[in-house]
């Protein structure tokens, strides 16, 4: 049962990711089961969190590079 549920989530999310526009994704979401929507939401939350972490890391590296250039110049 759990494997079937996971497969369903995977294929549901995979289907959504193949779509090209926000409008298509919005139209597809109401066709998903509640559990699939919750899984999608969790995936989006994790994705956004990773993007923020990457952005923070990049900012820190840029700041460090700027300090090093300032010290050398």
N, C-alpha and C positions, 0 to 999 in steps of 0.2 A: 504494500500500500504506500509506504513512504517513498520507495523508489519510483513508483508511478507518479506520485505527486511531484517529486523533484524533476522528473522527466517532463511533466506537464509545464512546470514553471520554466524550465530551460527552453523548451520549444516556444512557449508563449513570449518569453523575453527575446529569444532569438528572432522570432517573427517581428516583434516591434522594432528591433534594432535594424532590420533590413529595410524598414520603411524610410522614405526620404524626407518627409516633412512632419512638422509638429502637428499639423491638422490630421494627418493620417494616424499618428500615434494617439492623439486625442480621440479619434473615432474608434480606434481599436480597443482602448482601455475598457469601455463599458461592456465589451464582450468577454472580458476576462472574469474568472472566478475571484471571489474575495481574497483567497489565499494567494493567487497569482498577483493581484494588485498589491498586496502587502509585500510580497517578495520583490516586486518591481520597485516599490517605494524604498525598501531596504537597500536595494542595489543602487538606486539613484543617490540616496543619502551617503553611502560608502564612496561612490564615485566622486561626489562633490567634496567630501572630506579629503580624499586623496588629492584632488586638484588644489585645495587650499593648502595642504601640507607642502605640495610641490612648489606652489607660489611662495610660501613662507621660506622654504629652503633656498629658492632662487634669490629672493630678496636678501637673505642673510649672506649668501655668497657674493652678491653684488656689493653689498655694504663692506664686506671684508676686502674685496678687491679695490674698492675706492680708497679705503684706509691705507692699504699697502701702496697704492699709487701716490697718495698724498705724502706718505712718509719718504718715499724715494725721490719725489720731486722737489 
